[in-house]
Amino acid sequence: MSKVVVVTGGTRGIGQGLVREFAARGAKVVFCGRSHEAVERASALVPGAFGVVADVTDRDAVRHLWDAAVERFGAVDIWVNNAGMSLPNRKLWEHEPADLDAIIDLNLRGLLHASAVVLGAMTAQGHGALWNMEGFGSNGMTRAGMTPYGSTKRAVTYATDSLAKEVEGTGVTVHHLSPGIVATDLLRGDYTAQEWAKAKKIFNILADRVETVTPWLAEKVLAGKSNGGRVAWLTRGKAFARFATAFRKRDIFGEES
């Protein structure tokens, strides 16, 4: 029996890639985006996937997304908290207050609101798996210019570990999903042109394209994991191997001739 999967932030980047790959593997897929235009564009790219307009920072909107999935498919087996944003690579005091509020709202407050709705509903139905998307900072690494984003992702890791303890014995599981460094507009938007010229040298060693990473992630999520477990694309061993073979030139951004 095919699984019902919900992906937040499924209109672009990794989220859209996951929607496509889950659907290709026979899952019944529901996704959300913040605007009708974005949802319509993404729906056209993945026929059969069901798009819903929802802002995950609004708990009522998350409930609407859950209810829409259940009304259409009867239950939700897997929920992926993917919706997120980044900010330009700047010192903390150079960011506008509204931008700091926005990244905390989406990356952390939105994830907590969504998790509250989803885990309450999953425990009521007696089954389900929640997957929270990690990012730079989740493992404790720090970098100048990434304070807002890294802080939210470090908090996501704590929340995921804690939630896994809260659902023990309920039939519901909570997991970490770590895609590594993926070439999306979210990644490219972190840098000025001068900074990007330096950063992309490292990214061409460590990063991957959406179409490379998301098939593997989708397979692992559908296969399931023990409660509290992590699915990680870019492991430490893989990173070391990439640096060891860095003489093999890669251009994952398509910026070089």
Backbone bond lengths (Angstrom), bond angles and torsions (degrees), N, CA, C in turn:
res aa  C-N    CA-C-N  psi(-1)  N-CA   C-N-CA  omega(-1)  CA-C   N-CA-C  phi
1 M - - - 1.462 - - 1.530 109.34 -
2 S 1.331 116.86 130.92 1.461 120.12 -176.86 1.523 111.19 -69.86
3 K 1.317 115.75 147.46 1.454 121.34 -178.42 1.531 110.90 -89.28
4 V 1.333 114.22 151.44 1.458 121.20 176.16 1.528 107.72 -97.59
5 V 1.328 116.33 122.31 1.461 121.75 -175.25 1.523 109.13 -122.87
6 V 1.325 116.36 133.22 1.465 122.20 173.76 1.526 108.43 -113.09
7 V 1.334 116.23 132.04 1.465 122.48 178.42 1.528 108.23 -122.78
8 T 1.328 117.65 118.26 1.460 119.27 174.69 1.523 109.46 -81.85
9 G 1.321 116.53 150.66 1.456 119.62 -177.33 1.513 111.44 61.49
10 G 1.330 116.46 45.19 1.461 120.45 -173.33 1.509 115.29 -96.80
11 T 1.329 117.98 18.34 1.461 120.05 -176.66 1.523 114.25 -96.02
12 R 1.339 117.45 -8.11 1.458 119.30 -178.97 1.529 109.42 -158.83
13 G 1.329 115.74 169.72 1.457 122.18 172.65 1.515 114.94 56.20
14 I 1.317 115.47 -139.48 1.461 121.37 -178.25 1.523 110.61 -61.63
15 G 1.330 116.68 -39.94 1.457 119.52 -179.81 1.509 112.35 -59.54
16 Q 1.325 116.94 -46.91 1.459 119.81 178.49 1.525 111.13 -64.69
17 G 1.338 116.35 -37.96 1.457 119.61 176.52 1.517 112.22 -61.53
18 L 1.332 117.02 -40.77 1.460 120.40 178.04 1.522 111.56 -66.12
19 V 1.332 116.64 -41.29 1.467 120.02 177.09 1.531 109.76 -56.69
20 R 1.315 116.00 -47.65 1.456 120.96 -179.39 1.528 111.72 -61.65
21 E 1.320 116.88 -44.62 1.465 120.32 -175.32 1.532 112.43 -74.26
22 F 1.329 117.69 -36.58 1.469 119.33 174.48 1.527 110.43 -61.84
23 A 1.335 116.02 -45.23 1.462 120.16 -179.79 1.529 111.14 -62.66
24 A 1.339 116.38 -39.32 1.466 120.47 -179.85 1.522 111.83 -64.11
25 R 1.332 116.59 -22.24 1.457 121.28 -179.95 1.527 112.75 -98.63
26 G 1.301 116.04 15.25 1.459 120.98 173.03 1.514 116.15 88.80
27 A 1.336 117.63 4.56 1.464 119.73 178.97 1.527 110.19 -75.06
28 K 1.326 114.83 154.19 1.463 121.23 171.70 1.528 106.07 -91.66
29 V 1.323 117.16 114.72 1.457 121.13 -166.77 1.528 111.56 -112.82
30 V 1.323 114.43 132.51 1.455 122.70 172.30 1.530 106.56 -120.88
31 F 1.335 116.67 138.80 1.455 119.46 178.41 1.514 109.08 -139.87
32 C 1.326 115.59 165.49 1.458 119.27 177.83 1.514 111.38 -131.69
33 G 1.323 114.53 158.66 1.447 123.86 171.97 1.512 107.87 -147.33
34 R 1.317 116.78 170.60 1.460 120.17 -174.01 1.522 114.10 -84.94
35 S 1.333 118.62 -17.62 1.459 120.43 -177.20 1.520 111.12 -130.97
36 H 1.345 115.19 153.75 1.462 120.25 177.38 1.520 110.09 -61.19
37 E 1.323 117.15 -40.23 1.465 120.78 -177.70 1.523 111.26 -61.75
38 A 1.330 116.61 -45.91 1.465 120.29 -179.46 1.517 111.58 -64.67
39 V 1.325 116.79 -41.17 1.461 121.12 179.91 1.526 110.72 -65.83
40 E 1.319 117.12 -41.21 1.457 120.60 179.37 1.524 111.49 -64.83
41 R 1.332 116.99 -42.73 1.469 119.98 178.36 1.523 110.94 -61.58
42 A 1.331 116.79 -45.14 1.464 120.22 -178.42 1.520 111.30 -67.82
43 S 1.316 117.72 -37.34 1.468 121.44 179.13 1.526 110.80 -62.35
44 A 1.327 116.84 -36.53 1.459 120.57 179.86 1.523 111.38 -67.72
45 L 1.341 116.42 -27.75 1.467 120.16 -178.38 1.523 112.42 -81.21
46 V 1.330 116.88 -23.88 1.471 120.73 -179.03 1.522 108.39 -129.19
47 P 1.328 118.10 81.42 1.464 120.56 179.35 1.532 111.01 -56.79
48 G 1.322 115.94 134.42 1.464 120.21 -179.34 1.510 113.36 100.70
49 A 1.337 117.34 -25.89 1.469 119.97 175.67 1.522 108.61 -76.25
50 F 1.314 116.49 141.89 1.460 122.35 -175.04 1.523 109.45 -104.42
51 G 1.330 116.85 116.05 1.455 121.57 -177.65 1.513 112.68 -98.41
52 V 1.320 115.78 141.91 1.459 123.11 179.86 1.526 108.46 -131.73
53 V 1.320 116.53 136.61 1.460 120.26 174.99 1.525 107.98 -80.95
54 A 1.324 116.66 119.62 1.469 120.82 -178.28 1.520 109.88 -158.66
55 D 1.308 115.61 137.31 1.460 123.71 174.43 1.525 107.31 -103.26
56 V 1.330 117.39 114.07 1.459 119.82 -172.21 1.525 113.18 -70.94
57 T 1.327 117.99 -10.15 1.469 118.67 174.86 1.530 111.44 -76.83
58 D 1.327 117.06 -8.05 1.467 123.76 178.73 1.524 108.01 -106.65
59 R 1.324 117.24 111.82 1.459 119.88 -175.10 1.528 112.03 -61.48
60 D 1.315 117.29 -35.97 1.460 119.63 177.26 1.526 111.33 -63.33
61 A 1.328 116.78 -35.57 1.463 120.59 177.95 1.530 110.77 -67.59
62 V 1.334 116.83 -36.73 1.463 120.20 176.95 1.525 109.87 -65.68
63 R 1.318 116.96 -42.08 1.466 119.86 176.82 1.526 110.79 -60.50
64 H 1.324 115.79 -39.56 1.468 119.69 177.22 1.527 110.70 -62.09
65 L 1.329 117.26 -41.36 1.463 121.37 178.33 1.523 110.88 -63.34
66 W 1.326 116.66 -45.76 1.469 120.14 176.77 1.526 110.62 -59.32
67 D 1.324 116.56 -49.73 1.467 120.70 -177.76 1.522 111.97 -61.68
68 A 1.343 117.12 -37.52 1.457 120.70 179.08 1.520 110.66 -64.70
69 A 1.333 117.27 -39.92 1.465 121.11 178.51 1.527 111.25 -66.27
70 V 1.344 115.93 -43.54 1.467 119.98 -179.53 1.525 110.85 -67.55
71 E 1.321 116.50 -40.02 1.469 119.65 179.23 1.522 111.14 -62.89
72 R 1.318 115.85 -36.29 1.463 119.88 -177.20 1.528 112.43 -81.28
73 F 1.343 116.66 -39.25 1.463 119.37 -171.71 1.533 115.24 -122.37
74 G 1.329 118.18 -4.74 1.461 120.71 173.96 1.513 115.97 96.52
75 A 1.310 118.47 -25.66 1.475 122.42 -179.30 1.523 107.81 -168.14
76 V 1.326 116.64 173.11 1.462 122.30 172.44 1.524 107.48 -125.36
77 D 1.319 116.56 120.55 1.465 120.99 -179.61 1.525 112.19 -90.53
78 I 1.333 116.07 -37.73 1.464 121.35 -175.40 1.524 108.55 -136.55
79 W 1.324 115.74 134.16 1.462 120.66 175.30 1.524 108.03 -126.97
80 V 1.332 117.25 127.83 1.458 122.10 179.68 1.526 109.06 -111.54
81 N 1.330 116.32 112.51 1.460 121.88 174.64 1.525 108.25 -80.19
82 N 1.325 115.02 89.24 1.460 120.77 -176.04 1.524 112.99 -104.79
83 A 1.321 118.85 -26.31 1.463 121.86 -173.96 1.528 111.00 -53.76
84 G 1.319 116.45 130.72 1.457 120.06 -178.97 1.512 110.91 -169.20
85 M 1.323 115.53 170.85 1.452 121.42 178.53 1.513 109.64 -147.29
86 S 1.325 115.71 166.29 1.453 121.70 174.80 1.522 107.96 -128.40
87 L 1.312 116.28 -179.86 1.459 122.75 177.88 1.527 108.97 -133.15
88 P 1.328 118.01 160.75 1.465 119.95 176.02 1.526 111.57 -56.98
89 N 1.319 114.99 151.65 1.460 121.41 -178.13 1.529 109.70 -72.37
90 R 1.338 116.77 94.95 1.463 122.19 -178.20 1.522 110.14 -141.31
91 K 1.318 115.40 163.10 1.459 120.28 172.36 1.523 108.98 -67.34
92 L 1.318 116.08 152.44 1.462 120.93 -173.63 1.526 111.97 -54.32
93 W 1.327 116.54 -44.17 1.461 119.69 -174.43 1.537 113.01 -75.09
94 E 1.325 116.85 -4.28 1.459 120.26 176.58 1.532 112.76 -91.66
95 H 1.325 116.59 -7.04 1.462 120.51 179.28 1.522 110.83 -85.62
96 E 1.304 115.80 145.20 1.457 120.81 174.28 1.529 109.64 -70.09
97 P 1.330 118.57 143.93 1.463 120.65 178.50 1.528 112.90 -53.88
98 A 1.322 117.07 -39.98 1.467 120.03 -178.83 1.524 111.69 -63.50
99 D 1.346 117.01 -34.19 1.470 120.17 179.28 1.525 110.96 -69.96
100 L 1.330 117.03 -39.33 1.466 120.22 176.39 1.526 110.29 -63.38
101 D 1.322 116.22 -43.24 1.462 119.49 178.25 1.524 110.73 -61.35
102 A 1.331 116.59 -40.57 1.462 120.70 -176.54 1.524 112.26 -65.40
103 I 1.337 117.35 -42.65 1.466 118.69 -177.10 1.529 111.25 -71.68
104 I 1.325 116.47 -35.75 1.470 119.28 176.36 1.518 110.15 -68.48
105 D 1.326 116.50 -40.05 1.464 120.64 179.26 1.519 111.68 -60.01
106 L 1.325 116.70 -47.72 1.460 119.17 -175.12 1.518 112.59 -79.39
107 N 1.334 117.11 -49.59 1.465 119.90 -172.68 1.522 113.99 -73.53
108 L 1.322 116.81 -29.90 1.463 118.74 -176.29 1.530 112.76 -118.45
109 R 1.330 117.26 -56.98 1.459 118.83 -178.01 1.529 110.84 -61.74
110 G 1.337 116.15 -42.38 1.454 119.77 178.12 1.517 112.42 -62.78
111 L 1.329 115.98 -41.40 1.463 119.42 178.86 1.518 111.39 -64.44
112 L 1.332 117.52 -39.37 1.465 120.28 179.96 1.527 110.97 -68.76
113 H 1.335 117.14 -42.28 1.465 119.40 176.69 1.530 110.74 -61.19
114 A 1.324 116.38 -45.92 1.459 119.84 179.57 1.528 111.20 -62.25
115 S 1.319 116.16 -43.52 1.465 119.81 -179.86 1.522 111.17 -62.40
116 A 1.326 116.87 -38.44 1.466 120.05 179.34 1.524 110.92 -62.81
117 V 1.331 116.37 -45.74 1.461 120.35 178.97 1.524 110.99 -64.16
118 V 1.321 115.61 -48.69 1.467 121.02 -173.65 1.525 111.66 -67.26
119 L 1.324 117.87 -45.89 1.464 119.24 -177.29 1.526 111.40 -69.76
120 G 1.325 116.95 -34.84 1.458 118.41 174.56 1.521 111.61 -61.62
121 A 1.334 116.44 -43.28 1.464 120.93 -179.71 1.523 111.76 -71.84
122 M 1.323 117.10 -38.75 1.465 119.70 -179.59 1.523 111.68 -67.37
123 T 1.326 117.21 -41.23 1.465 118.75 178.17 1.522 110.13 -64.92
124 A 1.331 118.02 -32.90 1.464 121.19 177.41 1.529 111.36 -67.25
125 Q 1.351 116.57 -37.22 1.466 118.49 179.48 1.530 111.95 -84.63
126 G 1.332 116.66 -12.75 1.465 120.92 173.74 1.507 116.14 90.51
127 H 1.309 118.06 4.70 1.463 119.92 178.48 1.524 109.08 -162.87
128 G 1.336 114.80 167.48 1.454 121.00 176.38 1.517 111.94 139.35
129 A 1.337 115.70 158.66 1.462 121.90 179.34 1.517 108.89 -131.81
130 L 1.323 116.16 127.35 1.463 122.97 176.80 1.520 108.67 -106.14
131 W 1.331 116.20 129.76 1.459 122.07 179.50 1.529 108.67 -119.52
132 N 1.335 116.51 126.28 1.455 121.81 179.28 1.522 110.72 -107.45
133 M 1.335 115.58 129.30 1.463 121.03 -175.98 1.526 111.42 -78.42
134 E 1.314 115.41 122.99 1.462 121.15 176.92 1.533 109.95 -89.33
135 G 1.339 115.83 177.43 1.452 121.14 179.88 1.517 109.71 -166.20
136 F 1.319 116.57 -171.34 1.461 119.70 -178.99 1.530 110.10 -57.74
137 G 1.322 116.29 129.20 1.456 121.93 -177.20 1.513 112.96 105.46
138 S 1.320 117.05 -18.92 1.462 119.93 -178.39 1.513 112.54 -59.92
139 N 1.329 115.87 -35.43 1.469 119.71 -177.57 1.525 113.00 -93.29
140 G 1.333 117.51 9.62 1.456 120.83 178.53 1.511 115.09 95.47
141 M 1.339 117.56 -4.84 1.464 119.96 177.36 1.527 109.77 -67.96
142 T 1.320 116.48 146.09 1.459 121.40 179.21 1.519 110.21 -127.55
143 R 1.347 115.15 153.60 1.454 120.12 177.01 1.516 108.37 -153.73
144 A 1.312 116.67 137.04 1.460 121.07 177.25 1.522 109.63 -58.03
145 G 1.321 116.66 136.84 1.450 122.17 179.47 1.503 114.65 92.02
146 M 1.340 116.80 -8.06 1.466 121.22 -177.12 1.532 112.06 -114.84
147 T 1.327 117.68 17.57 1.463 120.63 -174.40 1.527 113.32 -56.95
148 P 1.335 120.71 -49.35 1.467 119.04 -178.29 1.530 112.89 -62.90
149 Y 1.328 116.58 -49.33 1.462 120.16 -177.59 1.529 111.07 -65.55
150 G 1.327 116.29 -49.34 1.463 120.14 -177.70 1.513 112.72 -61.96
151 S 1.336 117.14 -35.82 1.463 120.19 178.56 1.515 111.26 -64.36
152 T 1.343 116.59 -41.80 1.459 118.63 179.98 1.524 110.95 -66.99
153 K 1.315 117.30 -39.18 1.468 119.24 -177.60 1.531 111.88 -73.11
154 R 1.324 116.63 -31.71 1.471 118.93 173.91 1.520 109.42 -63.68
155 A 1.330 116.30 -39.79 1.459 120.94 178.39 1.526 111.45 -66.51
156 V 1.326 116.80 -35.67 1.468 120.21 177.98 1.523 110.79 -61.38
157 T 1.320 116.98 -39.54 1.468 120.10 179.02 1.527 110.86 -64.13
158 Y 1.332 116.60 -44.04 1.462 119.52 176.77 1.525 110.29 -60.71
159 A 1.322 116.83 -46.56 1.467 120.60 -178.42 1.521 111.15 -59.81
160 T 1.317 116.87 -41.14 1.461 120.67 -178.84 1.517 111.34 -65.15
161 D 1.327 116.81 -45.41 1.465 120.41 177.67 1.528 111.23 -60.88
162 S 1.322 115.96 -42.66 1.461 120.62 -178.71 1.524 111.61 -67.67
163 L 1.334 116.38 -42.77 1.458 120.17 179.64 1.531 111.57 -64.16
164 A 1.330 115.87 -34.44 1.470 118.65 177.55 1.520 110.97 -60.43
165 K 1.315 117.02 -36.03 1.467 120.09 176.52 1.528 111.08 -70.05
166 E 1.322 116.80 -36.40 1.462 120.17 -177.03 1.526 113.17 -69.01
167 V 1.336 117.63 -25.92 1.468 119.66 -177.90 1.529 113.24 -97.21
168 E 1.305 118.36 3.03 1.467 120.71 -179.34 1.528 110.49 -55.33
169 G 1.319 115.19 132.05 1.458 120.62 177.52 1.514 115.42 82.73
170 T 1.343 117.81 4.10 1.464 120.42 -177.21 1.522 113.41 -98.53
171 G 1.336 117.41 -11.82 1.456 120.35 -172.62 1.518 112.83 89.59
172 V 1.332 116.54 -1.96 1.469 123.03 178.98 1.527 108.60 -107.69
173 T 1.326 116.23 147.37 1.464 120.21 179.04 1.533 110.26 -127.37
174 V 1.332 115.33 154.89 1.464 122.62 178.81 1.522 108.39 -128.63
175 H 1.341 116.41 139.11 1.467 120.24 -171.23 1.526 112.48 -141.45
176 H 1.342 114.19 159.03 1.459 123.21 172.79 1.530 108.95 -95.33
177 L 1.334 116.43 135.98 1.463 121.33 174.47 1.525 107.94 -122.70
178 S 1.327 116.25 114.63 1.465 121.36 -173.99 1.526 109.96 -118.36
179 P 1.337 117.89 104.92 1.464 120.59 -175.21 1.520 114.81 -83.03
180 G 1.329 117.73 -5.82 1.452 119.72 -175.15 1.518 110.37 78.53
181 I 1.323 116.95 -152.62 1.457 122.45 -179.47 1.520 107.97 -98.52
182 V 1.323 116.03 116.38 1.467 120.63 -174.02 1.521 109.79 -119.75
183 A 1.317 116.22 135.93 1.471 122.26 -177.33 1.518 110.50 -76.18
184 T 1.326 115.93 89.28 1.459 122.41 175.80 1.521 108.84 -126.64
185 D 1.337 116.58 172.49 1.456 119.27 176.35 1.520 111.41 -63.93
186 L 1.346 116.79 -24.57 1.459 121.17 176.82 1.521 110.09 -62.53
187 L 1.332 117.11 -42.05 1.459 121.74 179.20 1.523 110.63 -71.36
188 R 1.306 117.43 -47.37 1.474 121.06 -177.04 1.527 111.77 -64.08
189 G 1.332 117.41 -30.48 1.453 120.41 -177.11 1.507 114.41 -73.60
190 D 1.311 118.29 -6.14 1.461 121.69 -178.34 1.529 113.41 -75.96
191 Y 1.337 119.40 -12.01 1.459 120.99 -165.92 1.521 113.07 -129.60
192 T 1.337 115.61 149.25 1.449 121.28 166.52 1.531 107.56 -74.65
193 A 1.335 116.44 168.43 1.464 120.28 -178.54 1.527 111.61 -59.63
194 Q 1.328 116.90 -40.50 1.461 120.74 -179.38 1.529 111.17 -68.08
195 E 1.324 116.03 -43.31 1.467 119.82 178.79 1.518 110.98 -66.07
196 W 1.333 115.63 -36.24 1.462 119.52 -177.34 1.523 111.91 -64.95
197 A 1.323 117.14 -35.97 1.462 120.65 179.77 1.526 111.14 -58.59
198 K 1.345 116.30 -34.80 1.464 120.32 177.88 1.528 111.59 -82.17
199 A 1.315 116.12 -43.89 1.469 120.01 -173.91 1.519 112.54 -66.20
200 K 1.333 117.38 -36.10 1.462 118.39 -174.57 1.528 112.69 -67.29
201 K 1.341 118.03 -19.18 1.462 119.86 175.62 1.529 110.38 -63.63
202 I 1.334 116.12 -41.21 1.463 120.53 177.10 1.523 110.81 -72.46
203 F 1.327 115.27 -41.95 1.462 118.53 -178.64 1.526 111.91 -64.10
204 N 1.327 117.44 -32.45 1.457 119.53 178.01 1.528 111.78 -68.79
205 I 1.322 116.59 -14.20 1.462 120.94 172.97 1.525 111.16 -90.18
206 L 1.334 116.17 -45.22 1.465 120.47 -169.43 1.526 115.05 -100.34
207 A 1.308 117.62 -25.71 1.466 120.07 -172.20 1.528 111.64 -86.17
208 D 1.325 114.68 166.81 1.465 122.04 178.29 1.522 109.22 -140.98
209 R 1.317 115.93 164.61 1.449 121.07 177.23 1.533 110.69 -82.02
210 V 1.329 115.19 157.67 1.462 121.64 178.40 1.525 110.61 -54.75
211 E 1.329 116.46 -45.26 1.463 120.29 -175.94 1.527 113.19 -69.48
212 T 1.318 117.46 -14.38 1.464 121.18 174.99 1.525 111.29 -85.27
213 V 1.319 116.42 -42.16 1.466 122.17 -172.10 1.526 113.12 -83.39
214 T 1.330 117.10 -43.56 1.471 119.09 -170.29 1.531 115.29 -66.03
215 P 1.329 121.48 -33.07 1.465 117.99 175.37 1.532 112.52 -59.89
216 W 1.320 115.61 -42.20 1.471 120.45 179.80 1.523 110.80 -66.33
217 L 1.328 116.33 -44.03 1.466 119.40 179.03 1.520 111.33 -61.71
218 A 1.329 116.96 -44.31 1.471 120.51 -179.23 1.517 111.10 -60.75
219 E 1.316 116.91 -43.02 1.472 120.63 178.39 1.525 110.96 -59.07
220 K 1.322 116.63 -45.66 1.462 121.09 -177.37 1.525 111.51 -67.38
221 V 1.324 117.33 -40.59 1.461 120.08 179.98 1.527 110.58 -65.70
222 L 1.322 116.87 -43.43 1.468 119.97 179.15 1.524 111.62 -65.11
223 A 1.327 117.07 -32.46 1.468 120.93 179.13 1.521 111.48 -71.15
224 G 1.334 117.18 -26.62 1.465 120.82 178.46 1.512 113.09 87.68
225 K 1.321 114.35 167.40 1.459 121.99 -176.62 1.521 107.55 -152.67
226 S 1.320 117.26 156.83 1.457 120.19 176.30 1.524 109.73 -66.61
227 N 1.304 117.01 154.00 1.461 121.95 -176.60 1.529 111.36 -54.53
228 G 1.329 115.95 130.99 1.456 121.57 -179.04 1.512 114.33 85.72
229 G 1.321 118.09 -1.49 1.456 121.79 -175.97 1.514 113.23 -75.36
230 R 1.318 114.98 166.68 1.468 121.88 -177.49 1.519 109.77 -126.92
231 V 1.320 115.64 137.87 1.456 122.77 168.58 1.518 106.63 -109.86
232 A 1.329 117.56 117.65 1.466 121.91 -174.43 1.523 110.23 -128.58
233 W 1.309 116.39 126.27 1.469 121.88 179.27 1.529 111.67 -77.25
234 L 1.324 116.81 -51.57 1.470 120.48 -175.54 1.525 108.86 -97.47
235 T 1.320 115.96 88.49 1.453 120.99 177.29 1.525 110.10 -78.48
236 R 1.317 117.09 166.97 1.457 121.01 178.15 1.521 110.94 -60.83
237 G 1.326 116.81 -40.92 1.454 120.28 178.70 1.514 112.74 -63.17
238 K 1.338 116.44 -40.29 1.459 119.84 178.68 1.526 110.88 -66.55
239 A 1.338 116.23 -38.35 1.463 120.01 178.65 1.530 110.66 -63.28
240 F 1.335 117.32 -45.05 1.467 120.70 177.81 1.523 110.75 -59.31
241 A 1.332 116.19 -42.69 1.462 120.20 -179.51 1.522 111.17 -64.53
242 R 1.325 117.14 -36.73 1.468 120.45 178.51 1.527 110.39 -63.45
243 F 1.328 117.01 -44.78 1.461 119.89 179.86 1.527 110.83 -66.09
244 A 1.326 116.24 -35.47 1.468 120.09 -179.37 1.515 111.95 -66.69
245 T 1.323 116.60 -24.91 1.471 120.66 -179.43 1.524 110.83 -114.55
246 A 1.329 116.97 28.24 1.466 121.28 -175.31 1.520 113.13 -66.46
247 F 1.325 116.91 -13.38 1.466 119.38 177.33 1.531 110.82 -67.84
248 R 1.320 116.95 -18.00 1.464 120.52 175.71 1.527 107.66 -81.41
249 K 1.286 116.55 104.78 1.460 121.19 -171.54 1.524 111.53 -67.80
250 R 1.333 115.60 131.98 1.467 122.04 176.45 1.528 108.18 -123.80
251 D 1.324 115.84 145.20 1.465 121.21 175.30 1.523 107.52 -134.79
252 I 1.324 115.87 82.86 1.466 119.66 -175.22 1.523 113.57 -78.59
253 F 1.335 116.79 -11.04 1.462 120.10 -179.24 1.522 112.94 -97.15
254 G 1.329 116.45 -8.65 1.463 120.12 179.23 1.518 113.00 65.07
255 E 1.327 116.55 31.62 1.466 120.66 -176.30 1.519 112.51 -98.73
256 E 1.321 116.40 -10.32 1.468 120.01 -177.82 1.518 109.35 -106.98
257 S 1.299 116.13 151.60 1.471 120.76 -178.83 1.515 109.90 -79.41
